[in-house]
Amino acid sequence: MPSPFPEMNPYLEQPELWSEVHSRAIVAAAIAIEPELNPNYRVAVEK
């Protein structure tokens, strides 16, 4: 059976190889959007 996601690269989805990249990307996104938030809100990454 062919893959239902032909453009997906399984190597990039291996969490043991990419978990740090995902974590860093999430933190970088949080830092980038924080200045744009209403003062009544805050960014929480670990919640």
N, C-alpha and C positions, 0 to 999 in steps of 0.2 A: 504494500500500500504506500503510495507516495505521501510525503509530508503534507499536512494541511496548511503549513506555513512555509512555502518554498523559499522565501527570502530570509528566513530566520537562520542564524548561525548558532548551532548548539554550543560551540566553543565559548561564545560570548555569554551564554546563559549559565555557565558552571559557577555556582556561588563560591566555591573554594578559590577560584581564580579572580573573581571580580567583586567580592564583597567589600573590599576596601575602596574600590572605585565608586561603587554605589553609595557607600557612606559619605565619601568626600563630596560627591556630586550633590547629595541631599543637603549637606552642610553649606556648600557653596551657594546653592539655590536659596537657602534660608537667609544667609548673609546678604544676598543680592536683593531680596524682596523686603527685608526688615525696614530699611529707610522709607519705603513707600507706604508702610502700614499706618493706619490711624493710631494715634497714641493710646487708644483704649485696647489695642491688640498687641500680642507679642508672638514671636516665632518659637515653637517648641518642636524640637526634632525627635526627642526620645519618647514622647508621650504617645 
